[in-house]
Each structure stands twice: as structure tokens, then as C-alpha cells.
Amino acid sequence: MLVALLLQLWGAVQITSVTPGVVDAVSKANKGKKIAQIGVTIQLACFGLFSIIAVRFNFTSKRFATSFEERLTNINKKYCTIDGTNHKLKKNWQDILWVTNMASLCILIRSVYRMVDFSLGRTGYTQSHEWCMYVFDAMVIFPVVVLYVHWHPSKYLPYLGFRLPKYAR
């Protein structure tokens, strides 16, 4: 994913650094566009594969949910332990799987928009109409932020060392 991000950055920098009127301006812009498209394609492939695996795990985890819940020992109303270990787990741990799947769907929608945006170029419809960015970029990512604010992963796996401030717990 880091390679995809760097390729998108490199392509975007090449596109925006083109000076109009220069002899090879069109070829530099096209080269930057192709580099950015390769980056978005890699991102779509990697994130699409991750999404498929996450959804599959969500469905397969339901098969072993009852046997897993038999291994849980209640500590208090919020947390339980697995097989008597000191690793705490939030009782409704499957919520984080649902949140991950919803976030993946939103990010995939945004990635498809970015691919269309880069394909159309600087003079394309998505660049000349601001509403496209608000609808397919910002509004698609906003639910991801809201989901992870409410269902933060550190609430579900506190033994991993991720700590939220006490007021957020």
C-alpha cells in the first residue's frame, strides 16, 4: 500500500508541476497521469483483496463464534478473558469486524472515484465540478471517521498496548 501511495504522489506531483506552453508539457502530464493510475490500480487491487479476506473472515468467524464464546470468562460488564489468560477482550468483538467491512467498502468507493478522476485528467468532469469531490471523496470517507471514533479498535483489544485516554474509554 505504501508503494501505491508513493506512486500516486509521484504522478500527482508530475501532473501539477507541468508548465503550460513547454514543449513536452503534454507528455509529462500524460506520464504523471499514467503513474498515478498505476498507483490507484495497485491500491484497488490490494485493498480489494483485503476487503474480500475481511468479509470472508466475518462470515467464517460466525461458524466458530459459539465455541469461542464458551472459552470466554467474564471479568465485568465490558470485558472478558479467553481461556483464563490476562488478555482482556471486549464482549461484542464482532462489531469491529462489521466496522472494518463498512470502512473497506467506503474506501473502495473512494478509490474507484480516484481512478476515474486520474483517468479524466485535469480538464475532466470531476476536476471541473467540485461536487464530485464532496460526494465521492469527502462524504464517502466521513462515515469511516465516524465509525472508528465510536468503535475504536483499542477498545476491543486493550492488551495490545493501544491506549485511549481515560475519558474516551
C-alpha positions as CSV (number, residue, x, y, z in Angstrom):
1,M,0.0,0.0,0.0
2,L,2.9,2.3,0.6
3,V,4.1,1.8,-2.9
4,A,0.6,2.7,-4.2
5,L,0.6,5.9,-2.1
6,L,4.0,6.9,-3.3
7,L,3.2,6.2,-7.0
8,Q,0.0,8.3,-6.6
9,L,2.0,11.1,-5.0
10,W,4.7,11.0,-7.7
11,G,2.1,11.0,-10.5
12,A,0.2,13.9,-8.9
13,V,3.4,15.9,-8.5
14,Q,4.3,15.4,-12.1
15,I,0.8,16.4,-13.3
16,T,0.7,19.6,-11.2
17,S,4.3,20.6,-12.0
18,V,3.7,20.8,-15.7
19,T,4.2,24.3,-17.1
20,P,1.8,25.1,-19.8
21,G,3.4,26.1,-23.1
22,V,6.5,24.0,-22.6
23,V,7.4,21.7,-25.5
24,D,7.0,18.4,-23.6
25,A,4.2,19.6,-21.3
26,V,1.6,17.2,-22.7
27,S,3.9,14.2,-22.5
28,K,4.9,15.0,-18.9
29,A,1.3,15.4,-17.9
30,N,0.4,12.1,-19.5
31,K,3.3,10.3,-17.9
32,G,2.2,11.6,-14.5
33,K,-1.4,10.5,-15.2
34,K,-0.2,7.0,-16.0
35,I,2.0,6.8,-12.9
36,A,-0.9,7.9,-10.7
37,Q,-3.3,5.4,-12.4
38,I,-0.8,2.6,-11.7
39,G,-0.7,3.7,-8.1
40,V,-4.5,3.7,-7.8
41,T,-4.7,0.3,-9.6
42,I,-2.3,-1.2,-7.1
43,Q,-4.3,0.4,-4.2
44,L,-7.5,-1.0,-5.6
45,A,-6.0,-4.5,-6.1
46,C,-4.5,-4.6,-2.6
47,F,-7.5,-3.1,-0.8
48,G,-9.9,-5.2,-2.8
49,L,-8.1,-8.3,-1.8
50,F,-8.0,-7.2,1.9
51,S,-11.8,-6.5,1.7
52,I,-12.5,-9.9,0.3
53,I,-10.5,-11.5,3.0
54,A,-12.1,-9.4,5.7
55,V,-15.6,-10.2,4.6
56,R,-14.8,-13.9,4.3
57,F,-13.4,-13.9,7.8
58,N,-16.5,-12.1,9.1
59,F,-18.7,-14.9,7.7
60,T,-16.4,-17.8,8.7
61,S,-16.0,-16.4,12.2
62,K,-19.7,-16.9,12.8
63,R,-19.1,-20.7,12.5
64,F,-16.8,-20.8,15.4
65,A,-18.4,-18.0,17.4
66,T,-20.3,-20.3,19.8
67,S,-17.2,-22.4,20.6
68,F,-15.2,-19.3,21.1
69,E,-17.8,-17.7,23.4
70,E,-17.7,-20.9,25.5
71,R,-14.0,-20.2,26.2
72,L,-14.7,-16.7,27.5
73,T,-14.7,-15.8,31.2
74,N,-16.5,-12.7,32.3
75,I,-14.5,-10.1,34.2
76,N,-17.0,-7.3,34.3
77,K,-19.8,-5.8,32.1
78,K,-17.4,-4.6,29.4
79,Y,-14.6,-7.2,29.2
80,C,-13.9,-10.9,29.3
81,T,-10.8,-13.1,29.1
82,I,-10.0,-16.0,26.8
83,D,-9.2,-19.3,28.5
84,G,-8.4,-17.6,31.8
85,T,-5.5,-15.6,30.3
86,N,-4.9,-12.0,31.4
87,H,-5.7,-10.7,27.8
88,K,-8.9,-8.7,28.0
89,L,-11.3,-8.7,25.1
90,K,-14.4,-6.6,24.7
91,K,-17.5,-8.8,24.7
92,N,-19.0,-7.6,21.4
93,W,-15.8,-8.1,19.4
94,Q,-17.7,-8.9,16.2
95,D,-18.7,-5.2,15.9
96,I,-15.2,-4.3,15.0
97,L,-15.4,-6.8,12.1
98,W,-18.5,-5.1,10.8
99,V,-16.9,-1.7,11.1
100,T,-13.9,-2.9,9.2
101,N,-16.1,-4.2,6.4
102,M,-18.0,-0.9,6.2
103,A,-14.8,1.1,6.2
104,S,-13.4,-1.1,3.5
105,L,-16.4,-0.6,1.3
106,C,-16.2,3.2,1.7
107,I,-12.5,3.3,0.9
108,L,-13.0,1.1,-2.2
109,I,-15.7,3.5,-3.5
110,R,-13.3,6.4,-2.9
111,S,-10.5,4.5,-4.7
112,V,-12.7,3.9,-7.8
113,Y,-13.5,7.7,-7.8
114,R,-9.8,8.5,-7.6
115,M,-9.2,6.1,-10.6
116,V,-11.9,7.9,-12.6
117,D,-10.5,11.3,-11.5
118,F,-7.0,10.5,-12.6
119,S,-8.2,8.9,-15.9
120,L,-10.2,12.0,-16.9
121,G,-7.2,14.3,-16.2
122,R,-7.0,17.9,-15.2
123,T,-9.7,19.0,-17.7
124,G,-12.1,16.2,-16.9
125,Y,-15.6,16.4,-15.5
126,T,-14.5,15.5,-12.0
127,Q,-11.9,18.2,-11.9
128,S,-14.2,20.9,-13.2
129,H,-17.2,20.1,-11.0
130,E,-16.5,20.4,-7.3
131,W,-19.5,18.4,-6.2
132,C,-17.8,15.2,-7.4
133,M,-15.0,15.6,-4.8
134,Y,-17.5,16.3,-2.0
135,V,-19.8,13.4,-2.8
136,F,-17.3,10.7,-3.9
137,D,-14.3,11.7,-1.8
138,A,-15.2,13.6,1.4
139,M,-18.7,12.1,2.0
140,V,-17.5,8.6,1.5
141,I,-14.7,8.9,4.0
142,F,-16.7,10.8,6.6
143,P,-18.6,7.6,7.7
144,V,-15.2,5.8,8.1
145,V,-14.1,8.5,10.6
146,V,-17.4,8.3,12.5
147,L,-17.3,4.5,12.7
148,Y,-13.8,4.5,14.0
149,V,-14.4,7.3,16.5
150,H,-17.2,5.2,18.1
151,W,-15.8,1.7,17.6
152,H,-12.1,2.4,18.1
153,P,-10.0,-0.8,17.8
154,S,-8.2,-0.1,21.1
155,K,-11.4,-0.5,22.9
156,Y,-11.6,-4.1,21.7
157,L,-8.0,-5.2,22.1
158,P,-6.6,-3.3,25.1
159,Y,-3.9,-5.8,25.9
160,L,-2.1,-4.9,22.6
161,G,-0.8,-1.7,24.2
162,F,-3.0,0.7,22.4
163,R,-4.3,3.1,25.0
164,L,-7.2,5.6,24.8
165,P,-7.3,8.4,27.3
166,K,-9.5,7.6,30.3
167,Y,-12.2,10.0,29.3
168,A,-12.6,8.1,25.9
169,R,-12.9,4.7,27.4
